[in-house]
Amino acid sequence: MRVAAVQLESVVGDVGANLAACERLADEAAREGAEWIILPEFFTTGMGFLPELAEHSLPPDGPATDLLSSLARRHGAVVGGSFLCQDEDGHVRNAFFLATPEGIAGRHDKDIPTMWENCFYVGGTDDGLIKVGGLTAGVALCLEFNRTRTVERLRGKADIVVGGSFTWGAPEWAPFRRRLQTSIERYTGWAAPFARLVGCPVVEAAHCGRIRCKTPLLPVEYVTDLGGGATVCDAAGNVLALRAKGEGPGVVIADVEAGRVASRERVPAGFWIQELDAVSKFGWHVQGWHGRRWYRRHVAP
């Protein structure tokens, strides 16, 4: 089947502009024959430590899912992506919805927010498996692609893994920035090794461009390039299509054979598939602590 991964240059916090851009790119993918079209994580807002993002979450039956469903009906396709979703309990989650021409097939909530993302949503506990016709789609979002527990919940159960990422680089002010950036790119190049571990094709959508936002707990701006890299891999981890961050917004298209194969790859014993460097681990813990506290004060019901 033919699949597409979208690479979006989002305007952080501008829901209308981002929805319009996603619609244009999804239409482009459909014109190239894509039967599955995957939008990136946070396709409605982008992400950064910007307090106004707390005001831009959407309901589960609002404009974001309306777009996914209308695209699915228009093109006879399966269309998915994640956004900041405020549920009936008042909490916000990073929710990935997968739509078919018949309606929403299912949902996955990202398990653990990443660093400053903790300011804007809480994690989920579902298995990330969604039935679509005769296939089972597994869902992974951003650093879920680098967690061994994601492999455990999807390996041998998913016929295709779909999802998206919003990966930011080292800030311009960081000491040893080049070394830190190289480390970030190493552990965020996760699509191919994840496909080999899980034993099925992977479709990962992405963001590109630059972000400028506050830095949690520091009086300096965080300015950096986004990782980019919308990718389609087969079950053996061969990269069938890749759009580098320097290529800007667009789509990558590839034909994949959906279905699970027995993986002979050993799952690493630790929490991470590729270990984070010391600076990223420090940011993971400190920004996580700050973000959960910020969420309780500014977002939680």
N, C-alpha and C positions, 0 to 999 in steps of 0.2 A: 504494500500500500504506500501511497505517496504522503509524506508528512512534511510539515513546515515549522520552523522555529523562527519567531520574530525577534529582531533586535531593535529596541525602541530607544530613541533619545528623548527621554521624558522631561517635562517641565515640572520640577518638584512642586507639588501642591496644587497644580492646575488640572483639576479633574476633567474639565471640558476639553482642553487641548489634548490631553493624553488619550481620552476616549476617541477623539476624532483621528488622531494619529494611528491608534491601534486599528480602527476600522479601515483606514486606507491601506495599511500594511497587510491586514487579513484579506482584504479584497485582492491585493496583488498576489498573495499566496494562492488564493482560489483560482485566479486566472492562469496560474501555472499548474493547476490540476491537483492541488493539495487536498487530501481527504481528511486529514487531521491538521489543525492549525493551533499552535501553542503560543500564547502570549506570556510575557515575563512576570515574575514576582512583582507585586506593587504596580501593576500596569495602570492603575488609575492615578497614582500620586507620585511615583518614585519614592525615594527614602533619603533621609538625612536627619541630623539633630536640629530640627526646625519645629518649635513649639506649635506653630499653626497647623502642622499635620494632624494634630489631635482633633481638629475640627473638620477633617475631610474623610472620615470613615463613612461607609455607605451601608445601608441595610442589605440583608441577603436577597431581597427581592427588588432591588433598586436599579439604578442606571447601569451598573457594571454587569450584573447578570442579564439585564435586558439586552445589552450589546452582545454578550456571548450567545444568547439564545437566538437573537435576530440574525447574527452571522451564520449560525448553524443552520437555520431554516433557509436563508438566502442561498447558501452554497451547498446544501445537502452534506454538510461536513460535521466533524466533531471538533469543538472549539473550547479551549480551556485557558485559564489564567488565574492569578491570585491578586487579592486586594485587601485593604484594611476594611474589615466587615464588622459592623456593630450589631450584635445579636440581641434577642429579646431580653436576655438577662442583663443587658447594659454593658457587658464586656466586649472589647474589640479583639478580633483574631485575624491572623493572616490566613485567609481562607481561599483555597483553590477550588474553583467550580469547573466541572466538565459538562458541557452542553452538547446535546445531539439535536437533530431536527425535531425530535419528539419532546424535548424539554431537558431539564437539568438531570444528568445521570447520577451525579454524586458530588461529594465535597471532601476535601482534606484540609485540616488545620495544621500549619507548621508546628512542630513539637516544641521547639525552644527558640525564642527570639534571639537575634544576634546583636550583642553589644548594645548600641544606642537604640536598636529596635525595641528593647524592653520598655522604652518610654511610651510606646504607642499601642502595644497589644500583649495579650497573654498567650501561652502555648496551648496546644491541643494534645489529645491522647488517642486519636483514631488510628486505624491500621493503614490508611492511605491507599486502599484498594477499591477500585470503582469498576463495576461491570458495564461494558458497552457492547451490546450484541453478544457475540460468542467470544469476546476478548475480555481479559481483566487488565485494566490499566493501573499501574502503580504510580504514585505521585511523590515527588521529592522537591523540596524548595531550598535553594541556596545551600547553606552549610549542612542541611540534611544529607546532601550528596557526599559529605565527608564524615558521616557518622556511621559507626559499625552497626548501631541499632537499626538504622534505616535498611541496611543490607539484610539484617535478620528478619525484618517485617515484610520484605518484598521478595527475597530470594526464593526461587521455586514457585512463586505465587503469581507473578506479574508476567504478562506477555509483551508489554511495552511499558517503559517508564517515561512519564512526561512531567514537565515542571519548568521552573524558571528561577533566575537568580538576579540579585542586585549586589554586585561585588564592587566595593570601593578599594582604592589603592592607598598607599602610604601618603600622609599629608606632606605638603611641600616643605613644611618647617622641620620635619623629622630628621634627627641626626642619623647618619648612615642610611639615608633614604633609599639609595639604590639597592643596598643589600636587603633592606626590609621589603622593598617592592618585589625583588626577585623571589623572596620567600613566600609572599602572598600569592604571586602567580603560580608558584609550585603547588601549593595546597588547594588553590581554586581551579586548577586544571583537572577537574574531577570527572568529567563526563565519560571518558574512555575507560579509566580504571573501574568506575562504578558499573558500567555496562558489563565488563568482564566478571566482576564480583557477583552481580545479580543474575546474569545469564539471559539478558534480553536487550532489545534496542533501547536507546535513550534519546529523547528529544528535549533539549534544554534551550529555552528562550533566554534573552539577556537584555541588559541596558548598556548604552554607550554614552559617551560625552563626558562632561565634567560636573562636579557638584561643588557648591560652596555653602557651608553651614557652620554653626557653632561647634566647638569641641567640648564635650561634656567635661566639667570640672576644671577646664583650663580657659584662660582669657584670650584665646587666639582662635582665628577661623580655621576650619578644616577645608582645605582646597585640594582636590585631587581628581585624577581621571578615573572613570569607571572601567571595570574589567572588560566588558564586552565578551564576545566569543559565543554567539548563538551556534549551537552544535547539534548535529545528528550523528549518532554512532550505531553500528550494528551490534549484535550480541557478543561478538568477539572483541569489541572495543576498537574496531576500525572506524576512523573518522570519515564519514561519507560526505559531510558538508560542514563548513565552518566559515563564519563571518567574523573576521578579526575586528577588534575595537576601532582600529583606524579606518575601517571601511564605512563606519557610520551606520545610520539606521537602514534597515532593509529586512529581507527574509532569506533563509537558506532552505533549500528543498532537496529531499532525497527520497528514494524508494527503499523501504525496509521490509524485511520479512518478520512480521510480528509473530511472537511465540517464544516460549521459554526453553532454554537448553540447560543441560547440567553444567554448572560451573565447577571447574577444578581449582579455582583460585582460593587461596587460604584467606579467611577473614582475619584481619589483625586483631590482636587480643585486647587492645586498648579502646578508649572512647572514640578516638579519631582514626580515620583510615590513613590520612597523611597528617602527621603531627604538626601542630601549629608551632611557630617560632615563639621565643620567650616574650617578645613584645606583644604579639597577638594574643597569647594566653593571658598576659597581664590585662590587656584591654578587654578581653572576654569577661574576666571576673569583675574588674573594677567598674566598667561601663554597665555590666549586667546589674550589679548592686545599685548603682546610681539610677539606672533606668527603671527598675522595679519600684524604687522609692518614688521616682517622678511620676510613674503611672498611677500609683496609689493616691498621690496628691492631686493630679490634674485630669485623669481620665476615668478611673474606676468609678462605678456607680455607687 
